[in-house]
Amino acid sequence: MLNVFYTLWLFMPALLFRVGAQYEQYDFLNFPRQDLQPIESTYQRGLNAYAAEEWGECVRSLELSLRQRRFLRDSQDFCRRNCSDVMSWNFEGKLGVSLTEHSRVVDVDSETRSFGQFLHRAHCLQRCREGLPAFRMPQPSPHLLQDFQQRSPYQYLLVAYFKTKNMPKAVASAYTFMQKNPENNIARKNMHFFLQQPGVSESYIKDLESEEYEVLYHNAVRAYSQGEHEKCANQMEQALRGYLAAFEECTLGCEGPREVHSMEDFYKSIADQYVEVLFCKTGCEKQLLPVSMELPPHKFLATMYHYLQFVYYKLGNFQGAVRAIESYLLFDPTDRIVRQNQLYHHTNREYQGLTESDFTPTVEASRHYNLTNLMWKMLTFAQNVLASEDEMELPQRFEYTPDVMATDEDFDGEGDYEEGFIADWWQEPQYKGDLGIMEKYNY
């Protein structure tokens, strides 16, 4: 069997010159001084060690590069989050002037006020970055960041861990890489190889890059399938809050550095940059969708409300149930069964102690729906109108495309959701049976 792995290893890529479980003690505000190095040099050192079969150094360098990437990401999130409210500052008061005192041109005043807020936000970000060590080093290239986004370090770490006889981390690294690249044939074969080794248990199979909301969501689905409704509600509520926080961080992350390739009119240049940001922000739902779910990206949040409507109903929380229904219908207004559920509650509202005001979406659902819809409308407008002008060329959306496009066929099981009928009147979410992770990879 060992020869099988050596054969697979030969097919590993040629070397060209919120990580959870690995870094429990991680604190980006107190990053070890000796580890403050450029990510690119650390990562390259790990790849060089891999080529030289220096497995100990390979593990140390690649693990450090993952910590450094998280260090940079958390530092960026910290500054963007803390400067996100700057746009609401009263900058006129800070400057000691009034733009409307002697002016009759309201549009000009509004524009100047907006740019004043941009200046304050830029100043806030600049001051924040000056105080954090992550920004005092050379910044990684977009190409390198894309490698980390695709979890490329783990395809080298899985070999290095195996060579250093650390089977739990080898299995976890193989699984982590395959979660992002589910139809990479070599990744699948490596995973299959590991699961055939003596002593390997299902507890080794961990996604080291999974977001907390994903874990909470799967725990909630498991609790629902076991009839633990109170636990399901608690876990799903936490998952929902975590997802919305992750979405906000993702959209803020789209406002990072970018290259300007051409000289254009002032307003067209601003529009060009903002359209590129919109491309990124409208892709956040897809980026945050768990790999194991075969859903349109915008339906993941709706799915959480879908579970909540049933679990609230079973707990007798009718107000929570109808608000979850109304929230779900924001994202899927044509769902006939959920419309029937809505009618059921409305017909029995007096018996259930409900009023008309209860039949409203939650504040967070409305905010997310309005924001995502506005971004898509703005992007559509830009594509339909601005792209037709010769003077302006919209940027192409950059996406990593694997050799084989990924599907969900091999990841059916725990946490997967599909809609179906349970009763003639009250519809519950169906879940595909949890066969266990070990069985899922039994080819």
ZAMARGU-4260 file (C-alpha; in steps of 0.2 Angstrom, whole numbers, plus 5000, padded with zeros to 4 digits):
<rodrens>
0) 5000/5000/5000 | 5015/5012/5003 | 5020/5010/4985 | 5002/5016/4980 | 5005/5032/4990
5) 5023/5035/4982 | 5014/5033/4965 | 5001/5046/4970 | 5015/5058/4977 | 5023/5058/4960
10) 5007/5066/4953 | 5008/5080/4966 | 5009/5098/4958 | 5027/5102/4952 | 5036/5114/4963
15) 5037/5131/4954 | 5047/5143/4962 | 4951/5156/5052 | 4962/5140/5052 | 4954/5133/5067
20) 4960/5117/5076 | 4978/5120/5072 | 4980/5137/5080 | 4970/5137/5096 | 4983/5149/5105
25) 4983/5161/5091 | 4981/5179/5094 | 4984/5191/5080 | 4987/5206/5092 | 5002/5197/5100
30) 5010/5188/5086 | 5027/5181/5090 | 5040/5193/5085 | 5052/5179/5078 | 5038/5174/5066
35) 5036/5191/5058 | 5042/5187/5041 | 5035/5190/5023 | 5023/5176/5019 | 5030/5173/5002
40) 5047/5169/5009 | 5041/5158/5022 | 5030/5148/5009 | 5044/5147/4997 | 5055/5140/5011
45) 5042/5127/5014 | 5041/5122/4995 | 5060/5121/4994 | 5061/5110/5009 | 5047/5099/5001
50) 5058/5098/4985 | 5073/5093/4995 | 5063/5080/5006 | 5067/5090/5022 | 5050/5085/5029
55) 5053/5093/5047 | 5057/5110/5039 | 5043/5108/5027 | 5030/5106/5040 | 5037/5121/5051
60) 5038/5133/5036 | 5021/5128/5029 | 5012/5129/5046 | 5020/5146/5049 | 5015/5152/5032
65) 4997/5147/5036 | 4998/5157/5053 | 5005/5172/5044 | 4991/5172/5031 | 4979/5171/5045
70) 4988/5185/5054 | 4987/5196/5039 | 4969/5192/5036 | 4964/5195/5054 | 4974/5212/5054
75) 4965/5217/5038 | 4948/5212/5045 | 4952/5222/5062 | 4955/5238/5052 | 4941/5237/5040
80) 4929/5232/5054 | 4934/5246/5065 | 4934/5259/5051 | 4918/5254/5043 | 4907/5266/5053
85) 4918/5281/5048 | 4907/5284/5034 | 4894/5291/5046 | 4905/5303/5054 | 4901/5322/5054
90) 4917/5327/5046 | 4910/5345/5043 | 4910/5347/5062 | 4928/5340/5063 | 4934/5353/5050
95) 4924/5367/5058 | 4915/5372/5042 | 4897/5371/5035 | 4896/5366/5017 | 4878/5372/5016
100) 4879/5389/5025 | 4883/5399/5009 | 4879/5387/4995 | 4864/5384/4985 | 4870/5369/4975
105) 4864/5354/4985 | 4871/5341/4974 | 4888/5348/4975 | 4887/5348/4994 | 4881/5330/4994
110) 4896/5325/4983 | 4909/5334/4993 | 4902/5328/5009 | 4903/5310/5002 | 4921/5312/4997
115) 4925/5320/5014 | 4918/5304/5022 | 4929/5293/5010 | 4944/5304/5016 | 4941/5300/5034
120) 4939/5282/5031 | 4955/5281/5021 | 4964/5291/5036 | 4956/5278/5048 | 4963/5264/5038
125) 4980/5271/5036 | 4982/5275/5055 | 4976/5258/5059 | 4988/5249/5048 | 5002/5260/5054
130) 4999/5252/5071 | 4999/5234/5066 | 5015/5224/5062 | 5007/5214/5048 | 5007/5229/5037
135) 5026/5233/5040 | 5032/5219/5029 | 5031/5216/5010 | 5013/5211/5006 | 5009/5195/4997
140) 5005/5194/4978 | 4987/5191/4973 | 4993/5175/4965 | 5000/5168/4982 | 4984/5174/4991
145) 4974/5164/4978 | 4985/5148/4982 | 4980/5150/5000 | 4962/5153/4995 | 4962/5136/4986
150) 4971/5128/5001 | 4986/5123/4991 | 4998/5122/5006 | 4988/5107/5012 | 4992/5097/4997
155) 5011/5098/5002 | 5008/5097/5021 | 4998/5080/5019 | 5014/5072/5012 | 5026/5080/5025
160) 5015/5075/5039 | 5014/5057/5032 | 5033/5057/5031 | 5035/5063/5049 | 5022/5049/5054
165) 5009/5062/5060 | 4994/5052/5053 | 4980/5063/5061 | 4987/5079/5053 | 4990/5070/5037
170) 4972/5064/5036 | 4966/5081/5041 | 4976/5090/5028 | 4971/5079/5014 | 4953/5081/5019
175) 4955/5100/5021 | 4962/5101/5003 | 4949/5090/4996 | 4935/5100/5004 | 4940/5115/4993
180) 4945/5104/4978 | 4932/5090/4979 | 4935/5083/4961 | 4954/5083/4961 | 4958/5065/4957
185) 4974/5065/4966 | 4966/5072/4982 | 4953/5059/4981 | 4965/5045/4979 | 4976/5052/4993
190) 4961/5053/5005 | 4956/5035/5000 | 4973/5029/5003 | 4974/5037/5021 | 4957/5029/5025
195) 4964/5012/5021 | 4978/5013/5034 | 4977/5004/5050 | 4972/5014/5065 | 4965/5028/5056
200) 4949/5034/5064 | 4935/5045/5058 | 4940/5058/5072 | 4955/5062/5061 | 4944/5069/5047
205) 4943/5087/5050 | 4942/5103/5039 | 4955/5114/5047 | 4949/5129/5037 | 4931/5127/5041
210) 4921/5142/5048 | 4913/5141/5064 | 4896/5144/5057 | 4898/5129/5046 | 4901/5118/5061
215) 4886/5125/5070 | 4875/5123/5055 | 4880/5104/5053 | 4878/5102/5072 | 4860/5110/5071
220) 4855/5098/5057 | 4861/5083/5066 | 4851/5089/5082 | 4836/5091/5071 | 4837/5074/5064
225) 4839/5067/5082 | 4823/5076/5088 | 4834/5088/5099 | 4824/5103/5094 | 4830/5115/5107
230) 4848/5111/5104 | 4844/5113/5085 | 4837/5131/5088 | 4851/5136/5098 | 4864/5130/5086
235) 4855/5136/5071 | 4853/5154/5078 | 4872/5154/5082 | 4876/5148/5064 | 4865/5161/5057
240) 4873/5175/5067 | 4890/5168/5062 | 4886/5167/5044 | 4880/5185/5043 | 4896/5191/5052
245) 4907/5181/5040 | 4897/5189/5025 | 4901/5206/5032 | 4919/5202/5034 | 4920/5195/5016
250) 4912/5211/5009 | 4924/5222/5019 | 4938/5211/5012 | 4933/5216/4995 | 4939/5233/4998
255) 4957/5229/4999 | 4972/5235/4987 | 4969/5233/4969 | 4979/5238/4953 | 4974/5252/4942
260) 4979/5248/4924 | 4973/5263/4914 | 4971/5282/4914 | 4953/5287/4913 | 4941/5301/4917
265) 4939/5304/4936 | 4921/5298/4938 | 4924/5283/4926 | 4939/5278/4936 | 4930/5278/4952
270) 4916/5268/4944 | 4928/5256/4937 | 4935/5253/4954 | 4919/5251/4962 | 4912/5239/4949
275) 4927/5228/4953 | 4923/5229/4972 | 4905/5224/4967 | 4911/5209/4958 | 4919/5203/4973
280) 4905/5207/4985 | 4892/5198/4975 | 4903/5183/4975 | 4904/5182/4994 | 4888/5171/4996
285) 4896/5158/4984 | 4912/5159/4994 | 4904/5156/5010 | 4893/5141/5004 | 4898/5125/5013
290) 4906/5113/5000 | 4895/5099/5005 | 4879/5109/5000 | 4872/5108/4983 | 4862/5124/4983
295) 4861/5141/4974 | 4873/5152/4985 | 4859/5164/4990 | 4848/5149/4997 | 4860/5145/5011
300) 4854/5158/5023 | 4836/5154/5018 | 4840/5136/5022 | 4844/5141/5040 | 4827/5150/5041
305) 4819/5135/5034 | 4825/5124/5048 | 4821/5137/5061 | 4803/5138/5055 | 4800/5120/5059
310) 4810/5119/5075 | 4801/5135/5082 | 4784/5127/5078 | 4789/5111/5087 | 4794/5121/5102
315) 4778/5131/5102 | 4787/5147/5097 | 4774/5153/5084 | 4781/5171/5083 | 4798/5164/5079
320) 4791/5152/5067 | 4781/5165/5057 | 4796/5177/5057 | 4807/5163/5050 | 4794/5159/5037
325) 4793/5178/5032 | 4812/5178/5032 | 4813/5163/5021 | 4801/5170/5008 | 4812/5185/5005
330) 4824/5173/4997 | 4812/5161/4989 | 4795/5170/4987 | 4788/5156/4975 | 4790/5142/4987
335) 4772/5135/4987 | 4774/5124/5003 | 4781/5138/5014 | 4767/5149/5007 | 4755/5136/5014
340) 4764/5136/5030 | 4762/5155/5031 | 4743/5153/5027 | 4742/5140/5041 | 4749/5152/5054
345) 4739/5167/5048 | 4723/5156/5048 | 4727/5151/5066 | 4735/5167/5072 | 4722/5171/5086
350) 4724/5153/5093 | 4743/5155/5092 | 4743/5172/5100 | 4750/5181/5084 | 4746/5198/5077
355) 4748/5205/5060 | 4764/5213/5065 | 4772/5196/5069 | 4771/5192/5050 | 4787/5202/5046
360) 4805/5196/5042 | 4818/5198/5055 | 4829/5214/5054 | 4844/5204/5050 | 4836/5195/5036
365) 4828/5211/5028 | 4845/5220/5030 | 4854/5205/5021 | 4841/5204/5007 | 4841/5223/5004
370) 4860/5224/5003 | 4863/5209/4992 | 4848/5214/4980 | 4855/5232/4979 | 4873/5226/4975
375) 4866/5215/4961 | 4856/5229/4954 | 4870/5240/4954 | 4882/5227/4946 | 4868/5224/4933
380) 4867/5242/4929 | 4885/5244/4927 | 4886/5229/4915 | 4871/5235/4905 | 4876/5254/4904
385) 4894/5257/4908 | 4901/5243/4898 | 4893/5250/4882 | 4904/5265/4883 | 4920/5264/4873
390) 4930/5274/4885 | 4927/5262/4900 | 4931/5243/4900 | 4924/5234/4915 | 4936/5223/4924
395) 4935/5204/4921 | 4930/5194/4937 | 4945/5184/4942 | 4940/5166/4948 | 4951/5151/4951
400) 4945/5137/4939 | 4951/5120/4943 | 4954/5107/4929 | 4938/5098/4933 | 4923/5108/4940
405) 4917/5102/4957 | 4900/5094/4960 | 4892/5089/4976 | 4889/5070/4971 | 4903/5063/4982
410) 4898/5074/4997 | 4880/5069/5000 | 4877/5065/5018 | 4877/5074/5035 | 4871/5092/5034
415) 4865/5091/5016 | 4848/5098/5013 | 4834/5096/5001 | 4816/5101/5001 | 4802/5089/5001
420) 4785/5084/5007 | 4783/5076/5024 | 4765/5080/5027 | 4750/5086/5017 | 4750/5102/5026
425) 4765/5105/5036 | 4781/5103/5027 | 4798/5099/5035 | 4815/5099/5028 | 4822/5083/5023
430) 4840/5078/5026 | 4850/5065/5017 | 4855/5051/5029 | 4871/5052/5038 | 4881/5037/5032
435) 4896/5042/5041 | 4912/5050/5034 | 4922/5034/5033 | 4908/5026/5022 | 4907/5041/5010
440) 4924/5037/5004 | 4922/5019/5002 | 4924/5018/4983
</rodrens>
